[in-house]
Amino acid sequence: MPTETDAKLLLEARELLPDAIALRRRIHAHPELGLELPQTRSAVLDSIADLELDVVESRETSGLLATLDSGRPGPHLLLRADMDALPMPEDTGLDFASTEPGRMHACGHDAHTAMLATAARLLHRRRDQLAGRVTFFFQPGEEGHFGAKRVLDEGLLEGERSPDAVFAIHIDPRLPVGRVASRPGPLLAAADVWSAELTGRGGHASMPHDTLDPVPVACEIVQALQTLVTRRIDAFDPVVLTVTKIEAGTTNNVIPESARLLGTLRSTSEQSRQRARDGIRRIIDRVSAAHEIEATIHIVDGYPVTVNEAAFTEFTREVTTGLLGEDAFLEMRSPVMGAEDFSYLLQRWPGAMVFLGVRPEGVSQPAPCHSNRMLLDEEGMAAGIALHAAMALRYLATA
């Protein structure tokens, strides 16, 4: 049952919502990619310029930290929002749709940024209720650019700026407004990219016996990789191994010299991740060798598994139900097989990430994140703003 303080937080978040929506739309119309986001960073700095925050900007990226210090001893909580967009077209028809061809905020990072900047204002109003510090981390490069790791490697969160715990919100257009979903332990998967080049001997399509044809070998490898998943990987420690591209040949009467495979591996533990990586190498190498084909295999490390600490996840559940009601928190039965570079922060500090419901009203089958038609109910951002603030108020009062 929400307390009087929780009710006031939600009321203030709704009062601030028009500014959050304006910031979100400003960012949405001008999406930027990767680690350099000058317009987005300017929008954030403009939105918090009148607040008494200690702002530190990354030298190597567009990331920034803005810290609210209560002036009283206490713990240090980091709240994170990612800021970058995706390299894809937008087909939403929104009045504030992307003005940059081939770029779209299809994963909600514009909403993440706007919610966090607005939560900074809400907490600034209540700084006399805090004992400790809150850092608002506006992060670039989440979409495959290792932005969190870059900021960590730069040392921006070392020494006095090192937090005691970390928290992040990710929107989900499939969840109803007012609902928050998460789970202790693995929340999102690790994501690796693998590729293989198979080199044989080309020749005339009418005389395959005079060649070493890499095409049927590539097909055999694809089938064997699927068997690896179903027969060598524990079903209760799952992986998703996908071949996304097969490339070979130039015309209908030439057997090519080479074929290329490309794919991804997603896993929910380091054990299943390593077992699958070993299996990929073994299968490609030995199936190729059986056909006298030379194989070159590459596996590129992606983001690690995003693992929520159990105690902090329980704390998050308590804060969420206190703020939004007993039915607001939904415990997920299984992880999501997408990946997140917030995982690097959770490797270093206790904390949690949650999914926030922003399903558009009246839409039974909303477009998911990463869709060119993804929409969200901006009214749902009020719950995210209030949740950021409530987490800080509770953590700095009780940790």
Secondary structure, DSSP 8 states (H G I E B T S, - for coil): ---HHHHHHHHHHHHHHHHHHHHHHHHHHS---TT--HHHHHHHHHHHTTS--EEEE-SSSS-EEEEEE-SS---EEEEEEE---BSS---S--TT--SSTT-B--SSHHHHHHHHHHHHHHHHHTGGG-SSEEEEEEE--TTTS-HHHHHHHHTTTSGGG--SEEEEEEEETTS-TT-EEE-SEEEE-EEEEEEEEEE-B-EETT-GGGSB-HHHHHHHHHHHHHHHHHHHS-TTS-EEEEEEEEEE-SSTTEE-SEEEEEEEEEESSHHHHHHHHHHHHHHHHHHHHHTT-EEEEEEE-----EEE-HHHHHHHHHHHHHHH-TTSEEE-SS-BSS--TTHHHHHHS-EEEEEEE---TT-SS---TT-TT----GGGHHHHHHHHHHHHHHHHHH-
